[in-house]
Amino acid sequence: MTSNVDITEYSYSRDPKNKVIAYQTFVAQLKTMDDIRSNKEYGKLALAILNIMSYCKSYNFPTIILSGLVDDDNSQQLIKSSLDLLIAYQLIGSHTKRGGLVLNIHTLTQENILTMLQRQGMYKKVLVKTINLFITALTDTQYLCEEGVILEDICSHVESVVCYGQWADLDRECKELEHSLLEFIFFYSEFEY
């Protein structure tokens, strides 16, 4: 994936000083993505997680949402190892919130990943995958509630994904995600009482 990128075609920032910093970060992260991709065990899943997080808010991403990415008896261990890989490369951070692990990602990293996805022609495909992942997670409302997922966190991430989806003309998928969110909110409010 590493390629020659001309700073004049990289348009993250209007401020020339910030544009140079953003460009340098973009080039460094291209190399980092290649390094992660070369990890045969966890690289593919780690990049999938990173791609998904690029459409969400940059903070308090509940890792429980990622459970639908892997259909395997070892799914939690695979996800944990993939997250450890991303943390080791300093692409994401993590902390505990209300007993559950949540992730953070720098907004510049999100912008860089979205730019990479656009350049690869994968932007819409990964966005649909992200929408479907959230729909799957939201249908398991009992589990999410028992795991202590905070409603505001889920709502903020869904809102972000829907905004990207509407921009990409994915209206049908966005309506389905919004419907799943409304059902989740209803169940969540019943669960809390």
N, C-alpha and C positions, 0 to 999 in steps of 0.2 A: 504494500500500500504506500510505502514511502515514495514520494515523487518530488520533483522540483516544483516548488510553489513560489510564484512570483508575488512579492509583497503588494504590488499594485492591484492584483486580483483579490487580495484578502481584505475584506471590507468590514471587519468587526467593529472598528472604532473610527470616528471622524477625527478625533484628536491625533495628529501625527505621532506624538510621543507614545500615546497609548497604543496606537496602531502597530508600532514597532514591537512593543512588549507583547501584545496579543499575537502578532505574527510569529515571534520567537517561541512563544508558548505552543502555538499551533504546530510548528515544525517539530518541536521536542515531543509533543504528544503523538504525532504521527509515528515517530520512532518507538515511543513507548507502546503504542498499539501493536506494532510489529513484534516487539518483544513479548507482549502478552499472548498474541496469536501463536507464537512459537511454543508456548507451554501446552504440550499435548494433552495433559490431563484436565486442566481447568481453564485454559485460555479461551476456548469457544464460549463457554458459559459465562466467564468473567466479562467478555466483550458484550454478550447479550444483556447482561445486567446493566452494564454501563450505558448501552444504547437505550434501554428502557428508562433509566434514570434521567436521561437527557431531556425527556418530555415532561418530567414531573417537576415539582417544586424542588429547590436545591437543599432543603433541610427536612429532617424528621420523616424520611421515607421508611415505612415499616417493612422490615425484611420478610415478614409473614406473607406479603403480597407475592414474593418470588417463589413460593412453594409450587405454584402451577407450572414453573419452567421445566421441572424435571420429574419424569415418571419413573422412579427408581426407588428401591428400598433404602438406598443410601442418599436420597435426595437432600436431606438436611446437611449431611456431611459434604456433599458436592457443592452445595450453595455456600456453606461456611468456608470451604477451601478456596472457592472462587472469589469470595469477598476478601479473604486474607490476601490473595494475590493482588487485588485492586488496592487494598490498603498498603501493602508493601511498596507498590509503585506510587503511592501517595495521590491516587486519583479520587479516592473517597475517604471519608472518615466515618467513625461509628461511635455511638454511645447508647446507654440504656435509658429508656424512657418508660416509666410505668411498668417496669419488669420486662419489656421487650426491646430487642435490638433495633435501632433506627440508624439510617445512613444519611450522610450529608455529602454533597458534591459541590465544588466551586462552580459558580455560574459561567465563568470563562471556559471551564472544562466542558460544561453542557453545550455552550455555543460551538466549541471546537468539534465536538462529536456530531452535532447536528450538521455542521458544515461538511464534515467527512461523509456523513450519510447522504447528503445531497449530492456531493461529488461522485459518489458511488452509485447513485440512482436507487438507493435503498430507503430513502426517507419515508415514503408512504408505506412501504411493506413493513418496516419496523414499527411505525406508528400503529398500524392495524394490529400487529402482534401485541403491542403495549395495551391497546384498548381491550383486546380479547383477554389478556392476562388479568386486567382489573375486573372485567365482567365475571370471569371465573372465580376470582378471589371474593368478590362481593356476593356471589351466590352462596358461599359457605359462611353465612352471617353468624351462625351460632359459634363456629370455630373462631372467627375474628373477634367476636365479643368476649369469648372466654379467654382469648389470648391478651385481652386488655388493649386492643387497638383503639386509639383515640379518634373519635368521630371527626374532629376538626382536621386532623392529619389526613385522613382518608379523603375528606371533602376537598381539601386544598390540592391534593395530587390529582384527583379526578377532574377538578376545575381546570388545572393546567393542561392535562391530556386532552380534554374536550376543546379547549382553545386551539391547540395545535391541530386537532382533528377538523374543526370547522374551517380553519385556514387552508387545510389540505382537501377540502370538499368531501369529507367523510361524514356527511350528515346522518346517514342511516346508522352507522356504527356509533356515532356520538349519542344519538337518541337512545340506542340500546344501552349504552353505558350510563346515561343519565337515569334511565328507568331502573337499572340495577342499583344505582346509588339511592334512589328514592325508596326502593324496597329495603335496602340495607338500613337507611335512616329510620324507617318505620320499625323494623325489627330491633334496631339498636335502642330506640326510645322505649320499647316494650321490655327489652332485656334489662335496662338500667333500673326499672321500677320493680 
